[in-house]
């Protein structure tokens, strides 16, 4: 059975162009914040706010690597959604 509340929250989190770009990149590779800041051309605080939303909705997982924080997409539905969008 589909948990409509949970799935709608995931869709809301993905309903931003920057977050879509972020998850597309994170599907291919785990990445740290500094690399995303450079790639997206956005301030670190903005990237961190978007990552926080994705993390809180269970879309990405966080892993500490020394002083770096790395992110990876862990929700399998995200890849399927991006494939449909393409």
Secondary structure as UniProt FT lines:
FT   HELIX           4..14
FT   HELIX           17..28
FT   STRAND          31..32
FT   HELIX           33..40
FT   HELIX           44..56
FT   TURN            57..58
FT   STRAND          60..65
FT   TURN            66..67
FT   STRAND          68..73
FT   HELIX           76..85
//
